[in-house]
């Protein structure tokens, strides 16, 4: 599963990783798994550039994997 957030060129994003991890874990529980783990680092994607090529809007994706017993086990 992928979670993400966006921020502008002049923003200094503050990410609540504990809340993001809790959200991922809750989604995994709904699918029958016991936990969720972040992996593969962050993926940054520029969504909008100005006329000088400067990124004005960035989207960041974090990939999570459900772990623990699979459904039916």
HUSUL-V241898 format. One record per helix or strand of 2 or more residues. SS is the DSSP state (helix for helix, strand for strand). FROM is the first residue (numbers start at 1). TO is the last residue. Records with the same first field share a line. If there is no record, write none. Layout:
SS: FROM-TO + FROM-TO
This chain:
strand: 2-8 + 35-49 + 55-67
helix: 17-30
